[in-house]
Amino acid sequence: MSTDEPAAAGDVLDLRAVFARPWSGPATVWRPWWLRWLPVASTLRFRTEISDVHLAESTGLVVHDTMTFPNGKVWRRTMTARLVGPGRWEIDADDMPGGAGQTVTETGFRFTPYTIIAPVLGPIRVPLRCEDESRLSGTTTLTNTIDMRFLGLRVGRMVMTLERE
C-alpha cells in the first residue's frame, strides 16, 4: 500500500505508511463554562512526525508531537510506539504513566484510555484521563479528537484537523 492510498475494506491502515510524512494543522480546545476562567488557549497549531520507522517491531519508532500556542509557547513531547501485532501498537511517553494501547482500523485508530500528566497552569501539572480517536478522511485529512477528564469530570476536548505536509 502506498502512503497515499487508504486501506482496503477489512484491512487495517499501516501507520508507518500513513505517518511517512509529517501531519500538521489547527487544533481547537473546548472546555466547560466553569473552567473558562483558566488562561488556556482555545486554539493552537499541532504537528506530528515519526522517526525510526525501521525499528517499529523491535525497539519502536519515535513519535514527535509539537504544539505551538498563539503566544509563541511551544510544547514538545516524544512518544515511543512499538508494533505488537497486526493493527496493534503499544505507546509510551514520559508524561503518560502506564502508556496506552492503540488499535488500528481501515479508517483510523483508537487508543485505550490513558492518563497524561498535563501542564495546565505554569508549573502546575494534573493527571488527565484521555479518550483519543483519529479518523482518516480519504488520504488528505486526519481528524483527532481527545476527550479529557479530571477526577471523572469532563474538563476539555481537543479536536485537531491535520493535513500531510
Residue frames relative to the residue before (quaternion, step in Angstrom):
aa qw qx qy qz dx dy dz
M 1.0000 0.0000 0.0000 0.0000 0.00 0.00 0.00
S 0.3760 -0.7206 0.5324 0.2363 3.57 -0.89 0.89
T 0.6394 -0.5420 0.3793 0.3917 3.55 -1.25 0.27
D 0.7062 0.4456 -0.2699 0.4794 3.60 1.23 -0.26
E 0.6312 0.5101 -0.3463 0.4706 3.58 1.23 0.19
P 0.3934 -0.6837 0.5468 0.2806 3.60 -0.96 0.81
A 0.6231 -0.5309 0.4063 0.4060 3.57 -1.24 0.27
A 0.5103 -0.6099 0.5038 0.3375 3.54 -1.19 0.56
A 0.6692 -0.4915 0.3587 0.4266 3.57 -1.21 0.48
G 0.7956 0.2664 -0.2257 0.4952 3.57 -0.86 0.98
D 0.6448 0.4765 -0.3238 0.5023 3.61 1.20 -0.39
V 0.3745 -0.6892 0.5569 0.2733 3.55 -1.20 0.41
L 0.5853 -0.5676 0.4466 0.3685 3.54 -1.22 0.53
D 0.3204 -0.6778 0.6172 0.2386 3.54 -1.20 0.56
L 0.3047 -0.8000 0.4874 0.1720 3.58 -0.17 1.26
R 0.5548 0.5810 -0.4044 0.4371 3.58 1.16 -0.40
A 0.6742 0.4604 -0.2831 0.5034 3.59 1.06 -0.75
V 0.6392 0.5384 -0.3310 0.4382 3.59 0.91 -0.90
F 0.7851 0.3115 -0.1534 0.5129 3.58 0.94 -0.89
A 0.2797 0.7741 -0.5177 0.2336 3.59 1.18 0.50
R 0.7354 0.2074 -0.1570 0.6258 3.56 1.24 -0.48
P 0.5783 -0.6007 0.4158 0.3631 3.62 -1.07 0.62
W 0.2535 -0.7156 0.6311 0.1591 3.53 -1.34 0.47
S 0.0916 0.7910 -0.6034 0.0437 3.59 -1.08 0.64
G 0.2585 0.7634 -0.5717 0.1534 3.52 -1.28 0.38
P 0.6896 -0.4872 0.3448 0.4101 3.54 -1.33 -0.04
A 0.1397 -0.7469 0.6430 0.0962 3.50 -1.31 0.51
T 0.1625 -0.7547 0.6254 0.1134 3.53 -1.13 0.69
V 0.2050 -0.7687 0.5982 0.0957 3.53 -1.10 0.78
W 0.1373 -0.7618 0.6307 0.0553 3.54 -0.82 1.09
R 0.0367 0.7664 -0.6413 -0.0044 3.54 -1.13 0.66
P 0.6075 -0.5833 0.3855 0.3768 3.59 -1.10 0.59
W 0.6892 -0.5125 0.3285 0.3931 3.55 -1.20 0.58
W 0.6871 0.5050 -0.2948 0.4312 3.59 0.98 -0.79
L 0.7005 0.3984 -0.2802 0.5217 3.60 1.28 -0.02
R 0.4197 0.7402 -0.4510 0.2695 3.58 1.23 0.08
W 0.5679 0.5973 -0.3803 0.4195 3.61 1.21 -0.29
L 0.5547 0.5995 -0.4012 0.4147 3.61 1.22 -0.41
P 0.4044 -0.7228 0.5005 0.2521 3.60 -0.89 0.84
V 0.2553 0.7541 -0.5457 0.2613 3.55 0.52 1.28
A 0.5038 -0.6610 0.4637 0.3070 3.58 -0.89 0.93
S 0.3223 -0.7437 0.5522 0.1953 3.56 -1.06 0.75
T 0.7567 0.1789 -0.1529 0.6099 3.58 1.31 -0.12
L 0.0694 0.7700 -0.6330 0.0410 3.54 -1.26 0.49
R 0.4215 -0.6456 0.5572 0.3083 3.56 -1.35 0.02
F 0.1319 -0.7932 0.5930 0.0430 3.54 -0.97 0.91
R 0.0042 -0.7787 0.6271 -0.0161 3.57 -1.06 0.79
T 0.0100 -0.7909 0.6119 -0.0023 3.55 -1.02 0.82
E 0.0702 0.7775 -0.6222 0.0586 3.53 -1.07 0.79
I 0.2816 -0.7594 0.5620 0.1681 3.55 -1.21 0.50
S 0.1047 -0.7506 0.6458 0.0929 3.52 -1.33 0.39
D 0.7834 0.3392 -0.2523 0.4555 3.55 -1.31 0.20
V 0.0926 0.8390 -0.5284 0.0912 3.60 1.06 0.79
H 0.6563 0.5419 -0.3097 0.4240 3.60 0.97 -0.84
L 0.6880 0.4744 -0.2800 0.4725 3.60 1.23 -0.31
A 0.3056 0.8106 -0.4672 0.1766 3.61 1.30 0.09
E 0.7427 0.4156 -0.2335 0.4703 3.61 0.87 -0.92
S 0.7177 0.4234 -0.2608 0.4875 3.61 1.11 -0.48
T 0.8423 0.0503 -0.0116 0.5366 3.59 -0.09 -1.21
G 0.5582 -0.6324 0.3713 0.3881 3.59 1.23 -0.30
L 0.4435 -0.6574 0.5347 0.2918 3.51 -1.20 0.55
V 0.4005 -0.7117 0.5298 0.2288 3.56 -1.22 0.43
V 0.1897 -0.7732 0.6004 0.0756 3.56 -0.88 1.05
H 0.1167 -0.7877 0.6039 0.0362 3.57 -0.79 1.06
D 0.0484 -0.7898 0.6114 -0.0070 3.58 -0.61 1.18
T 0.0612 -0.7856 0.6157 0.0107 3.56 -1.05 0.86
M 0.0892 -0.7615 0.6406 0.0428 3.54 -0.92 0.99
T 0.0982 -0.7842 0.6119 0.0297 3.55 -0.81 1.06
F 0.2570 -0.8010 0.5308 0.1026 3.55 -0.62 1.20
P 0.6759 -0.5218 0.3324 0.4006 3.60 -1.17 0.49
N 0.6813 0.4806 -0.2956 0.4664 3.61 1.09 -0.61
G 0.6217 -0.5732 0.3263 0.4224 3.60 1.29 0.11
K 0.4958 0.6490 -0.4368 0.3772 3.58 1.24 -0.22
V 0.1592 -0.7818 0.5997 0.0620 3.55 -1.05 0.87
W 0.1047 -0.7716 0.6262 0.0392 3.56 -0.95 0.96
R 0.0670 -0.7991 0.5975 -0.0017 3.56 -0.64 1.18
R 0.0166 0.7766 -0.6298 -0.0036 3.51 -1.12 0.70
T 0.2197 -0.7673 0.5942 0.1001 3.52 -1.17 0.70
M 0.0760 -0.7784 0.6230 0.0141 3.52 -0.99 0.94
T 0.2735 -0.7055 0.6188 0.2110 3.53 -1.30 0.36
A 0.0939 -0.7817 0.6158 0.0289 3.56 -0.92 0.96
R 0.0494 -0.8067 0.5888 -0.0100 3.54 -0.76 1.07
L 0.4081 -0.7048 0.5337 0.2276 3.55 -0.85 1.04
V 0.0798 -0.8294 0.5529 0.0094 3.61 -0.65 1.11
G 0.7848 -0.0701 0.0406 0.6145 3.59 1.29 -0.10
P 0.7012 -0.4400 0.3141 0.4648 3.58 -1.21 0.17
G 0.8536 0.0344 -0.0657 0.5157 3.57 -0.63 1.16
R 0.6727 0.4582 -0.3019 0.4964 3.59 1.20 0.34
W 0.0463 -0.7919 0.6080 -0.0333 3.52 -0.88 1.08
E 0.2355 -0.7031 0.6405 0.2000 3.54 -1.32 0.37
I 0.1581 -0.7968 0.5822 0.0341 3.56 -0.86 1.06
D 0.0070 -0.7864 0.6172 -0.0236 3.56 -0.98 0.95
A 0.0733 0.7648 -0.6386 0.0436 3.55 -1.21 0.63
D 0.6384 -0.5463 0.3832 0.3836 3.57 -1.19 0.53
D 0.7509 0.3775 -0.2069 0.5008 3.59 1.03 -0.78
M 0.6453 0.4847 -0.3052 0.5054 3.59 1.31 0.29
P 0.1450 -0.8258 0.5374 0.0910 3.62 0.33 1.21
G 0.8072 0.2363 -0.1962 0.5041 3.56 -0.82 1.02
G 0.3638 -0.7622 0.4704 0.2558 3.58 1.24 -0.24
A 0.3102 -0.7230 0.5797 0.2121 3.54 -1.29 -0.42
G 0.3673 -0.6631 0.5948 0.2677 3.50 -1.30 0.38
Q 0.1504 -0.7728 0.6103 0.0882 3.55 -1.18 0.52
T 0.1205 -0.7746 0.6194 0.0435 3.54 -0.93 1.00
V 0.2226 -0.7911 0.5639 0.0817 3.54 -0.83 1.09
T 0.1496 -0.7626 0.6239 0.0819 3.57 -1.11 0.79
E 0.6912 -0.4498 0.3357 0.4552 3.58 -1.22 -0.25
T 0.7671 0.3507 -0.1956 0.5003 3.62 1.19 -0.34
G 0.8183 -0.0822 0.0649 0.5652 3.59 1.19 -0.02
F 0.3581 -0.7118 0.5503 0.2495 3.53 -1.17 -0.61
R 0.1725 -0.7585 0.6238 0.0755 3.51 -1.31 0.56
F 0.3304 -0.7214 0.5786 0.1885 3.52 -1.14 0.80
T 0.4892 -0.5577 0.5448 0.3910 3.54 -1.23 0.36
P 0.6145 -0.5316 0.3860 0.4368 3.64 -1.06 0.49
Y 0.0279 -0.8003 0.5979 -0.0364 3.54 -0.94 0.96
T 0.3680 -0.6905 0.5748 0.2395 3.52 -1.34 0.32
I 0.0820 -0.7577 0.6454 0.0500 3.52 -1.07 0.82
I 0.3274 -0.7051 0.5906 0.2164 3.57 -1.04 0.79
A 0.0598 -0.8623 0.5015 -0.0384 3.56 -0.07 1.36
P 0.3945 -0.6699 0.5657 0.2751 3.56 -1.04 0.77
V 0.0870 -0.8370 0.5398 0.0213 3.58 -0.58 1.12
L 0.8014 0.0004 0.0348 0.5971 3.56 1.07 -0.62
G 0.8063 -0.1616 0.0692 0.5648 3.57 -0.20 1.27
P 0.8205 -0.1942 0.1485 0.5168 3.59 -0.77 -1.00
I 0.5149 0.6552 -0.4151 0.3650 3.60 1.26 -0.14
R 0.0421 -0.7846 0.6181 -0.0248 3.53 -0.79 1.14
V 0.0706 -0.7978 0.5985 0.0165 3.55 -0.98 0.87
P 0.4752 -0.6507 0.4993 0.3185 3.57 -1.16 0.56
L 0.0837 -0.7806 0.6190 0.0234 3.56 -0.79 1.05
R 0.2967 -0.7278 0.5921 0.1781 3.57 -0.87 0.97
C 0.1170 -0.8402 0.5294 0.0037 3.57 -0.63 1.14
E 0.1328 -0.7027 0.6921 0.0982 3.49 -1.26 0.73
D 0.0440 -0.8457 0.5221 -0.1015 3.53 -0.48 1.29
E 0.0942 0.7967 -0.5872 0.1077 3.56 -0.74 1.11
S 0.1208 -0.7846 0.6061 0.0497 3.57 -1.05 0.85
R 0.1121 -0.7763 0.6194 0.0347 3.55 -1.11 0.85
L 0.2729 -0.7419 0.5956 0.1426 3.53 -0.96 0.98
S 0.1522 -0.7641 0.6230 0.0702 3.58 -0.86 1.03
G 0.7968 -0.0641 -0.0037 0.6009 3.55 -0.33 1.24
T 0.6659 -0.4729 0.3637 0.4480 3.55 -0.92 -0.91
T 0.6921 0.5415 -0.2535 0.4043 3.55 1.27 -0.14
T 0.7946 0.2644 -0.1334 0.5300 3.61 1.09 -0.49
L 0.0893 -0.7624 0.6405 0.0212 3.52 -0.96 0.99
T 0.0983 -0.7915 0.6025 0.0291 3.58 -0.69 1.11
N 0.0806 -0.7962 0.5996 -0.0059 3.55 -0.70 1.15
T 0.0664 -0.7896 0.6100 0.0009 3.56 -0.84 1.05
I 0.0395 -0.7866 0.6161 -0.0145 3.55 -0.81 1.07
D 0.1540 -0.7583 0.6292 0.0730 3.56 -0.75 1.12
M 0.1486 -0.8168 0.5568 0.0279 3.57 -0.81 1.08
R 0.0777 -0.7886 0.6099 0.0101 3.54 -1.02 0.91
F 0.1164 -0.7481 0.6493 0.0720 3.52 -1.23 0.67
L 0.8287 -0.0571 -0.0281 0.5560 3.57 -0.66 1.17
G 0.7346 -0.4390 0.2152 0.4704 3.57 1.03 0.85
L 0.6403 0.5145 -0.3283 0.4665 3.62 1.23 -0.28
R 0.4444 -0.6744 0.5173 0.2830 3.55 -0.95 0.88
V 0.0724 -0.8335 0.5476 -0.0119 3.56 -0.61 1.20
G 0.8315 -0.0543 0.0207 0.5525 3.57 1.19 -0.06
R 0.1145 -0.7367 0.6595 0.0963 3.46 -1.43 0.26
M 0.0974 -0.7701 0.6279 0.0561 3.55 -0.90 0.96
V 0.0742 -0.7751 0.6273 0.0166 3.55 -0.91 1.00
M 0.1018 -0.7902 0.6042 0.0129 3.54 -0.73 1.16
T 0.1195 -0.7607 0.6347 0.0644 3.55 -0.98 0.88
L 0.0340 -0.8551 0.5136 -0.0627 3.52 -0.13 1.38
E 0.1268 -0.7555 0.6376 0.0810 3.53 -1.23 0.62
R 0.5841 -0.5777 0.4348 0.3688 3.55 -1.20 0.54
E 0.3977 -0.6918 0.5475 0.2519 3.55 -1.09 0.73
